[in-house]
Amino acid sequence: MAVRLEIELTSARDDGTWTWRAAGARQPKGVLEAGVLPEGVKVGDILRVEAEQNIDGINVTTVLPSKTKSREPELLEMIAKPEGPLVSASLTGRDRDERRGRGEGRRPPRGDRGERPPRRDRDRDRDRAARPAARDGGGPPRRAGGGRPAAPTEERPSRPRPKRLHAGRAHRDALIATLPPEQVPVAEQLLKGGIPAVRQAVQTQNEQAKGSGSPEINAEPLVALAEELLPRLKAAEWRDRAEAAMAQADEVGLRDLRAVVAGADTVARDTESRELAAKLRDALERRSASERQAWAEEVSSALDDGRVVRALRISGRPPEAGARFPNELADRLSEAAGAAMGPDAAPDRWAAVLDAVAGSPVRASVKPAGLPAEPGEDLLKTARQAASRVPALAPLLGIEAKAPAARAPKPPRRPPPPPPPPPPQLAEAAAEPESA
């Protein structure tokens, strides 16, 4: 089962692995490979990770990007209730007979008024009526900017979310069906949480038996049985996940696929399982190359359209942790970002590009062309805060660039334990002088 955690790196081992524990707590804790971690991490760093929780513990598979705090506070918009007209009026027409009854009678004839002279305003009104009315909503809305046609912008769809791996239970159910009835509860607890779940279930049952006056259960035989069943259950669980991943190899997320491939080293014992693991490795390599190519093409397409901020945002979201950004594309993206941060840019636009640069993999090579003409105190404060991540900002602001944090040295190697003392008989024999 995939879970998301915040972990704290506690130490770096000599064999290239790191130990971790949950941030702010003692448990859970474990060991992870250095290849999963990004560059520049040190002891004490807190990371957001995604891990697989299975029978033998927690296996960290992916390091997630850290959450960025919004610079503006979240506000709730108060929408007032629209008020209708305060006064209502209704007009009714009067009947002709009613007017005649009050003595008004008919209007006297006007007589012959002759022909009217032609009016030039009539032609003007006729031409005006022929034009579409934009204010009343009867025609197309009036376009600002002197009638210039707007440039067509094609909104590109965002990258689809990968599907999560949902494995079946065919192999696990088949294995449980072959077990004796008295071993089934132990196997079910193993599938829930491994050996600790079995111990916890025995402890809970003993507490209930103690409260009711019944005899307690000896946990040692059950734990021994659980240790015997554990490898078979782990192999069945991996087989269910591997077959599901193979059926969805082109759609499932890379982290789920990588977790299944990583688990094959300990459980793939028979020939069929090893063949399935080899197919999964080939699928993982193919998917990784395809995802990296699509990632680079999406950044390049955004640069072709002149969307520098979008290209920077996409570059900061690699398809998998540790994916390297192409060098040629990095140079092109750095030049475009530096040109967008020029003196002619508006302060808001300059700040948006800076925020995108700070979260991109090219932040160390971006050289802004200059500050806006009137940057404002808020923009200068934001730029000073980002100077440690974008070193080229320091000369523009007149401050000294801070050196990146040095990597923590490895802890000293522990000395080997002293050899145990020899048995008393051997010590006495060694103390006696050799006979001539």
DRENDOKOL-846907 format. One record per residue (C-alpha): residue in one letter; x, y, z. Coordinates in steps of 0.5 Angstrom, whole numbers, plus 500, padded with zeros to 3 digits. Layout:
BEGIN
("A",(X,Y,Z)) ...
This chain:
BEGIN
("M",(500,500,500)) ("A",(503,507,498)) ("V",(503,512,503)) ("R",(506,519,504)) ("L",(511,521,510)) ("E",(515,527,512)) ("I",(522,524,514)) ("E",(528,526,518)) ("L",(535,524,515)) ("T",(538,521,522)) ("S",(545,519,519)) ("A",(549,517,513)) ("R",(552,510,513)) ("D",(559,507,510)) ("D",(555,503,505)) ("G",(552,509,502)) ("T",(545,508,505)) ("W",(541,513,510)) ("T",(537,512,516)) ("W",(531,516,517)) ("R",(525,517,522)) ("A",(518,520,522)) ("A",(519,528,523)) ("G",(518,529,530)) ("A",(517,522,532)) ("R",(521,516,534)) ("Q",(517,511,530)) ("P",(517,509,524)) ("K",(524,509,522)) ("G",(528,505,517)) ("V",(533,505,512)) ("L",(533,508,504)) ("E",(538,508,499)) ("A",(542,514,497)) ("G",(540,514,490)) ("V",(533,516,492)) ("L",(535,522,495)) ("P",(536,529,491)) ("E",(543,532,491)) ("G",(545,536,497)) ("V",(542,533,502)) ("K",(545,532,509)) ("V",(543,530,516)) ("G",(537,533,519)) ("D",(534,535,513)) ("I",(526,534,513)) ("L",(523,531,506)) ("R",(517,529,503)) ("V",(517,522,501)) ("E",(512,516,498)) ("A",(513,509,501)) ("E",(511,503,500)) ("Q",(508,499,506)) ("N",(508,492,506)) ("I",(509,486,510)) ("D",(517,487,512)) ("G",(516,494,513)) ("I",(516,501,510)) ("N",(520,502,503)) ("V",(522,509,501)) ("T",(521,509,493)) ("T",(520,517,491)) ("V",(522,523,494)) ("L",(517,529,493)) ("P",(518,536,492)) ("S",(517,540,498)) ("K",(511,545,498)) ("T",(512,552,497)) ("K",(508,557,501)) ("S",(504,562,498)) ("R",(506,569,499)) ("E",(499,572,499)) ("P",(494,570,505)) ("E",(488,566,503)) ("L",(482,571,503)) ("L",(475,569,503)) ("E",(471,574,498)) ("M",(464,576,501)) ("I",(459,576,496)) ("A",(453,581,498)) ("K",(446,579,496)) ("P",(443,583,490)) ("E",(438,588,492)) ("G",(432,588,487)) ("P",(428,595,486)) ("L",(425,598,492)) ("V",(419,601,489)) ("S",(415,597,484)) ("A",(410,600,479)) ("S",(405,597,474)) ("L",(401,602,469)) ("T",(395,600,466)) ("G",(391,603,460)) ("R",(385,606,460)) ("D",(379,604,456)) ("R",(376,609,450)) ("D",(369,608,453)) ("E",(372,610,460)) ("R",(375,617,457)) ("R",(369,618,453)) ("G",(365,618,460)) ("R",(369,623,463)) ("G",(368,628,457)) ("E",(374,628,454)) ("G",(372,626,447)) ("R",(376,625,441)) ("R",(382,629,439)) ("P",(380,634,434)) ("P",(383,633,427)) ("R",(389,637,426)) ("G",(388,638,419)) ("D",(392,638,413)) ("R",(400,639,415)) ("G",(403,638,408)) ("E",(409,634,406)) ("R",(415,635,411)) ("P",(422,637,408)) ("P",(427,632,408)) ("R",(431,631,414)) ("R",(439,629,414)) ("D",(438,626,420)) ("R",(434,621,418)) ("D",(439,618,413)) ("R",(444,618,419)) ("D",(439,614,424)) ("R",(438,609,418)) ("D",(445,608,417)) ("R",(446,607,425)) ("A",(440,602,425)) ("A",(444,598,420)) ("R",(450,597,425)) ("P",(450,592,430)) ("A",(448,594,437)) ("A",(454,592,442)) ("R",(451,596,448)) ("D",(445,593,448)) ("G",(448,586,447)) ("G",(444,585,441)) ("G",(451,584,437)) ("P",(458,582,438)) ("P",(462,586,443)) ("R",(466,592,442)) ("R",(473,590,441)) ("A",(478,594,445)) ("G",(485,596,442)) ("G",(483,599,435)) ("G",(480,593,432)) ("R",(486,589,432)) ("P",(485,582,432)) ("A",(487,578,438)) ("A",(493,573,437)) ("P",(490,566,437)) ("T",(493,562,443)) ("E",(492,555,444)) ("E",(492,552,451)) ("R",(496,546,451)) ("P",(493,540,456)) ("S",(497,539,462)) ("R",(500,532,463)) ("P",(495,527,465)) ("R",(496,524,472)) ("P",(499,517,472)) ("K",(494,511,474)) ("R",(495,508,481)) ("L",(497,500,482)) ("H",(491,496,484)) ("A",(493,489,485)) ("G",(488,483,486)) ("R",(489,478,491)) ("A",(489,471,486)) ("H",(496,469,489)) ("R",(495,471,496)) ("D",(488,467,496)) ("A",(490,461,493)) ("L",(496,461,498)) ("I",(491,462,504)) ("A",(486,456,501)) ("T",(492,451,502)) ("L",(493,453,509)) ("P",(490,449,515)) ("P",(484,452,518)) ("E",(488,454,524)) ("Q",(494,457,520)) ("V",(489,462,517)) ("P",(488,467,522)) ("V",(496,468,523)) ("A",(497,469,515)) ("E",(491,474,515)) ("Q",(495,478,521)) ("L",(501,477,517)) ("L",(498,480,511)) ("K",(496,486,515)) ("G",(502,488,518)) ("G",(507,483,518)) ("I",(510,480,525)) ("P",(509,486,529)) ("A",(501,485,527)) ("V",(502,478,530)) ("R",(505,480,536)) ("Q",(500,485,537)) ("A",(494,480,536)) ("V",(496,475,541)) ("Q",(497,481,546)) ("T",(490,483,545)) ("Q",(487,476,546)) ("N",(491,475,552)) ("E",(489,482,555)) ("Q",(482,479,553)) ("A",(483,473,556)) ("K",(486,476,563)) ("G",(480,480,564)) ("S",(475,474,563)) ("G",(479,469,567)) ("S",(481,465,561)) ("P",(488,462,560)) ("E",(493,466,556)) ("I",(496,464,550)) ("N",(504,462,549)) ("A",(506,467,543)) ("E",(512,463,541)) ("P",(509,458,537)) ("L",(505,463,533)) ("V",(511,467,532)) ("A",(515,461,529)) ("L",(509,459,525)) ("A",(509,467,522)) ("E",(516,467,521)) ("E",(515,460,517)) ("L",(509,463,513)) ("L",(512,470,512)) ("P",(517,468,505)) ("R",(511,465,502)) ("L",(506,470,503)) ("K",(511,476,501)) ("A",(512,472,494)) ("A",(505,471,493)) ("E",(503,479,495)) ("W",(509,481,490)) ("R",(506,476,484)) ("D",(499,479,485)) ("R",(503,486,484)) ("A",(507,484,479)) ("E",(502,481,474)) ("A",(498,488,475)) ("A",(503,492,474)) ("M",(505,488,467)) ("A",(498,489,465)) ("Q",(498,496,466)) ("A",(506,497,464)) ("D",(504,503,460)) ("E",(499,507,464)) ("V",(501,505,471)) ("G",(505,511,475)) ("L",(513,510,475)) ("R",(514,510,482)) ("D",(509,504,483)) ("L",(512,500,477)) ("R",(519,502,480)) ("A",(517,499,487)) ("V",(515,493,484)) ("V",(521,492,480)) ("A",(525,493,487)) ("G",(522,488,491)) ("A",(523,483,486)) ("D",(530,482,488)) ("T",(528,478,495)) ("V",(522,474,493)) ("A",(523,472,485)) ("R",(526,465,486)) ("D",(522,461,481)) ("T",(523,461,474)) ("E",(517,464,472)) ("S",(517,470,477)) ("R",(524,471,475)) ("E",(522,472,468)) ("L",(516,476,470)) ("A",(521,481,474)) ("A",(526,481,467)) ("K",(520,484,463)) ("L",(518,489,468)) ("R",(525,492,468)) ("D",(525,492,461)) ("A",(518,496,461)) ("L",(521,501,467)) ("E",(527,503,463)) ("R",(522,504,457)) ("R",(517,508,461)) ("S",(523,512,464)) ("A",(526,514,457)) ("S",(519,516,454)) ("E",(517,520,460)) ("R",(524,524,460)) ("Q",(523,525,453)) ("A",(516,527,453)) ("W",(518,532,459)) ("A",(524,535,455)) ("E",(519,536,449)) ("E",(514,539,453)) ("V",(519,544,456)) ("S",(522,546,449)) ("S",(514,547,446)) ("A",(513,552,452)) ("L",(519,556,450)) ("D",(517,555,442)) ("D",(511,559,444)) ("G",(514,564,449)) ("R",(511,561,455)) ("V",(518,562,459)) ("V",(514,561,466)) ("R",(510,555,464)) ("A",(517,552,461)) ("L",(520,553,468)) ("R",(515,550,472)) ("I",(515,544,468)) ("S",(522,543,468)) ("G",(521,543,476)) ("R",(517,537,476)) ("P",(521,532,473)) ("P",(517,525,471)) ("E",(521,521,477)) ("A",(526,524,482)) ("G",(533,524,480)) ("A",(532,525,473)) ("R",(537,529,469)) ("F",(535,536,465)) ("P",(538,536,458)) ("N",(544,540,458)) ("E",(542,544,451)) ("L",(535,545,453)) ("A",(538,548,460)) ("D",(542,553,456)) ("R",(536,555,452)) ("L",(532,555,458)) ("S",(537,559,462)) ("E",(538,564,457)) ("A",(530,565,456)) ("A",(529,566,463)) ("G",(535,571,464)) ("A",(532,575,458)) ("A",(525,575,461)) ("M",(528,578,468)) ("G",(530,585,464)) ("P",(529,592,466)) ("D",(523,593,461)) ("A",(519,588,465)) ("A",(513,590,469)) ("P",(515,588,477)) ("D",(509,583,477)) ("R",(512,579,471)) ("W",(519,580,474)) ("A",(517,577,480)) ("A",(513,571,477)) ("V",(519,569,473)) ("L",(523,569,479)) ("D",(519,565,483)) ("A",(519,560,477)) ("V",(526,560,476)) ("A",(527,559,484)) ("G",(524,552,483)) ("S",(527,550,477)) ("P",(533,546,476)) ("V",(537,552,472)) ("R",(536,557,478)) ("A",(544,557,479)) ("S",(545,558,471)) ("V",(540,564,470)) ("K",(543,571,470)) ("P",(537,576,470)) ("A",(538,582,465)) ("G",(537,587,470)) ("L",(532,590,475)) ("P",(525,593,473)) ("A",(526,601,473)) ("E",(521,601,479)) ("P",(522,595,483)) ("G",(519,597,489)) ("E",(521,595,496)) ("D",(516,588,496)) ("L",(520,586,490)) ("L",(527,587,493)) ("K",(525,584,499)) ("T",(523,578,495)) ("A",(529,578,491)) ("R",(534,578,497)) ("Q",(530,572,500)) ("A",(531,568,493)) ("A",(539,570,492)) ("S",(541,564,496)) ("R",(538,560,490)) ("V",(539,564,484)) ("P",(546,567,485)) ("A",(546,572,480)) ("L",(541,576,484)) ("A",(547,578,489)) ("P",(551,583,484)) ("L",(544,586,482)) ("L",(542,587,489)) ("G",(549,589,491)) ("I",(549,584,497)) ("E",(554,578,498)) ("A",(552,571,495)) ("K",(552,566,500)) ("A",(555,560,499)) ("P",(551,553,499)) ("A",(551,549,505)) ("A",(556,545,506)) ("R",(555,537,506)) ("A",(555,534,513)) ("P",(561,530,513)) ("K",(560,522,514)) ("P",(560,520,522)) ("P",(567,517,524)) ("R",(567,509,523)) ("R",(567,506,529)) ("P",(573,502,532)) ("P",(572,494,531)) ("P",(570,491,538)) ("P",(576,488,542)) ("P",(577,480,541)) ("P",(574,476,547)) ("P",(579,474,552)) ("P",(581,467,551)) ("P",(578,461,555)) ("P",(582,460,562)) ("Q",(585,453,560)) ("L",(588,456,554)) ("A",(591,462,558)) ("E",(594,458,563)) ("A",(597,454,557)) ("A",(600,460,554)) ("A",(603,463,561)) ("E",(607,456,562)) ("P",(614,456,559)) ("E",(616,451,554)) ("S",(619,445,556)) ("A",(626,444,553)) 
